[in-house]
Amino acid sequence: MILVDSYTKQSYLYIGGNEFLMSTQDADYNLLESVVREIGGDDAVKVAGLLDPKEETTDEAIAAGAEMKLNAVRKVLYRLYDARLAEFRRIRDKSTGWFIYFWRLKPQRVEELVINRKKTVYVKLKARLDYEQKFHFFKCEQDYCPRYTFDEAMENNFKCPECNGELRAFDNSEIIKKLSKKVKELRKSLEKSGANVDEIDNGIEEETGKIIAPDPATAAADSTGNSTQGSK
């Protein structure tokens, strides 16, 4: 995409079912791509990739570059326009009487969307970090079974409700370490963008008492993918 010069393309960041992917650099480019994909799928990514923040492009040129039908390109462009991600200028062709539309990306709106997405990811990761730090966890030896808090484990006599295996102390220090790193990176990036992160943190703190455990499938994924299991 043309924005590769102004947005970092070296790492990808996403949240899926409270999961997290650690990266070491800003992922503005990929966040933008994610937003565009939500608006119009893969076709929108193709079209947006041919839009420039500075130079105008006709819908015919975009259709040729994306190898898409003109009507499909126009539908995507108007979706991007509705999301205020793109703007257009039109002139009437004196020889044909038809309007010619010139499109370009809206850099300010792009930046706003990227910052908002970062805020959303930051809030989820920060809340998840608070959850990991707040509780002690127990788990059986089966990878597909979820983790349980101490209270949950005690209610089940330290027997896994899924497989009836013994629930033993689960070390989530690696999860906390990775989450802490990602939260720190996002905070720094948001502060650089001018966001009031202290205000965001205050909102998270107000909701701390309402934090609930991730769904079992996510907890199981965490235990198998981000830390080692076993007793301590």
CORUR-V239337 format. One record per residue. N is the residue number from 1. RES is the residue in one small letter. SS is DSSP state (~ for helix, > for strand, _ for the rest). PSI is psi in whole degrees, -180 to 180 (none if undefined). D_LAST is the distance of its C-alpha to the last C-alpha in Angstrom with 2 decimals. Layout:
N&RES&SS&PSI&D_LAST, N&RES&SS&PSI&D_LAST
//
This chain:
1&m&_&154&48.80, 2&i&~&-31&51.10, 3&l&~&0&48.60, 4&v&~&-26&46.55, 5&d&~&-26&48.42, 6&s&_&-6&47.42, 7&y&_&142&43.93, 8&t&_&133&40.96, 9&k&_&20&40.32, 10&q&_&-7&37.49, 11&s&_&156&34.50, 12&y&_&137&33.88, 13&l&_&130&32.15, 14&y&_&160&31.81, 15&i&_&129&30.01, 16&g&_&111&29.72, 17&g&_&40&28.09, 18&n&_&5&25.99, 19&e&_&166&24.82, 20&f&_&149&25.26, 21&l&_&120&26.39, 22&m&_&136&25.90, 23&s&_&162&29.14, 24&t&_&-7&30.39, 25&q&_&167&33.92, 26&d&_&148&35.94, 27&a&_&42&36.58, 28&d&~&-44&39.85, 29&y&~&-47&41.63, 30&n&~&-32&39.14, 31&l&~&-42&38.90, 32&l&~&-45&42.69, 33&e&~&-39&42.66, 34&s&~&-42&40.24, 35&v&~&-46&42.55, 36&v&~&-40&45.60, 37&r&~&-37&44.07, 38&e&~&-34&43.36, 39&i&~&-42&47.00, 40&g&~&18&48.61, 41&g&~&-161&46.32, 42&d&~&-34&46.80, 43&d&~&-38&50.52, 44&a&~&-36&49.87, 45&v&~&-42&47.69, 46&k&~&-48&50.61, 47&v&~&-47&53.13, 48&a&~&-32&51.16, 49&g&_&-17&50.67, 50&l&_&4&54.44, 51&l&_&141&54.96, 52&d&_&142&55.42, 53&p&_&-23&55.05, 54&k&_&-43&58.32, 55&e&_&136&60.53, 56&e&_&149&61.87, 57&t&>&139&61.68, 58&t&>&156&63.71, 59&d&~&-30&62.21, 60&e&~&-41&64.29, 61&a&~&-37&62.72, 62&i&~&-43&59.22, 63&a&~&-41&60.11, 64&a&~&-44&61.35, 65&g&~&-36&58.34, 66&a&~&-7&55.82, 67&e&_&49&57.99, 68&m&_&159&58.02, 69&k&_&147&60.90, 70&l&~&-42&62.45, 71&n&~&-38&62.00, 72&a&~&-40&58.25, 73&v&~&-42&57.95, 74&r&~&-38&59.91, 75&k&~&-44&57.67, 76&v&~&-42&54.60, 77&l&~&-40&56.46, 78&y&~&-29&57.39, 79&r&~&-43&53.81, 80&l&~&-36&52.79, 81&y&~&-43&55.78, 82&d&~&-33&54.76, 83&a&_&2&51.33, 84&r&_&28&53.25, 85&l&_&-17&51.68, 86&a&>&156&55.10, 87&e&>&161&58.67, 88&f&>&160&62.03, 89&r&>&139&65.62, 90&r&>&146&68.48, 91&i&>&155&72.02, 92&r&>&128&74.86, 93&d&_&116&76.20, 94&k&_&-29&79.92, 95&s&_&-33&80.92, 96&t&_&-23&79.01, 97&g&_&-5&78.41, 98&w&_&152&74.72, 99&f&>&141&71.91, 100&i&>&128&69.64, 101&y&>&131&66.12, 102&f&>&125&64.29, 103&w&>&151&60.53, 104&r&>&159&57.95, 105&l&>&151&54.37, 106&k&_&99&53.85, 107&p&~&-41&51.63, 108&q&~&-41&51.19, 109&r&~&-38&50.02, 110&v&~&-47&47.64, 111&e&~&-41&46.08, 112&e&~&-44&45.85, 113&l&~&-41&44.10, 114&v&~&-44&41.60, 115&i&~&-42&40.79, 116&n&~&-40&40.47, 117&r&~&-40&38.10, 118&k&~&-40&35.98, 119&k&~&-43&35.94, 120&t&~&-46&34.77, 121&v&~&-42&31.94, 122&y&~&-45&30.99, 123&v&~&-44&30.94, 124&k&~&-43&28.71, 125&l&~&-40&26.22, 126&k&~&-43&26.27, 127&a&~&-38&25.78, 128&r&~&-40&22.89, 129&l&~&-44&21.30, 130&d&~&-40&21.92, 131&y&~&-45&20.30, 132&e&~&-36&17.07, 133&q&~&-24&17.06, 134&k&~&-32&18.12, 135&f&_&156&15.55, 136&h&_&139&11.91, 137&f&>&155&11.36, 138&f&>&149&10.37, 139&k&>&152&11.52, 140&c&_&-172&12.74, 141&e&_&-7&13.25, 142&q&_&128&16.70, 143&d&_&-35&17.48, 144&y&_&-7&20.34, 145&c&_&148&18.61, 146&p&_&172&17.84, 147&r&_&162&14.98, 148&y&>&147&15.47, 149&t&>&170&15.31, 150&f&~&-45&14.16, 151&d&~&-41&17.85, 152&e&~&-42&18.37, 153&a&~&-42&15.54, 154&m&~&-39&16.94, 155&e&~&-28&20.42, 156&n&_&18&19.60, 157&n&_&34&18.05, 158&f&_&36&14.71, 159&k&>&133&16.79, 160&c&_&124&17.40, 161&p&_&-21&21.05, 162&e&_&-46&21.76, 163&c&_&-3&20.85, 164&n&_&13&19.82, 165&g&_&165&16.54, 166&e&>&133&13.52, 167&l&_&123&11.66, 168&r&>&162&7.87, 169&a&>&134&6.01, 170&f&>&128&7.48, 171&d&_&110&7.59, 172&n&_&20&11.34, 173&s&~&-34&12.10, 174&e&~&-38&14.28, 175&i&~&-46&16.16, 176&i&~&-41&16.85, 177&k&~&-47&18.04, 178&k&~&-41&20.36, 179&l&~&-42&21.65, 180&s&~&-42&22.40, 181&k&~&-45&24.33, 182&k&~&-40&26.31, 183&v&~&-42&27.12, 184&k&~&-42&28.35, 185&e&~&-44&30.50, 186&l&~&-39&31.99, 187&r&~&-46&32.73, 188&k&~&-42&34.56, 189&s&~&-41&36.46, 190&l&~&-42&37.48, 191&e&~&-38&38.65, 192&k&~&-30&40.68, 193&s&_&-4&42.26, 194&g&_&8&43.31, 195&a&_&147&41.00, 196&n&_&90&40.13, 197&v&~&-32&36.34, 198&d&~&-38&36.13, 199&e&~&-40&38.01, 200&i&~&-45&35.61, 201&d&~&-39&32.63, 202&n&~&-37&34.47, 203&g&~&-38&34.93, 204&i&~&-42&31.24, 205&e&~&-35&30.44, 206&e&~&-26&32.99, 207&e&_&1&31.18, 208&t&~&-42&27.64, 209&g&~&-11&27.83, 210&k&~&2&28.91, 211&i&_&129&26.03, 212&i&_&159&25.02, 213&a&_&147&22.24, 214&p&_&163&23.18, 215&d&_&157&24.49, 216&p&~&-40&22.28, 217&a&~&-40&23.57, 218&t&~&-43&22.64, 219&a&~&-40&19.11, 220&a&~&-40&18.76, 221&a&~&-40&20.39, 222&d&~&-45&18.07, 223&s&~&-30&14.96, 224&t&~&-29&16.85, 225&g&~&-17&18.83, 226&n&_&-4&17.04, 227&s&_&169&13.35, 228&t&_&148&11.03, 229&q&_&167&9.38, 230&g&_&179&6.76, 231&s&_&160&3.75, 232&k&_&none&0.00
//
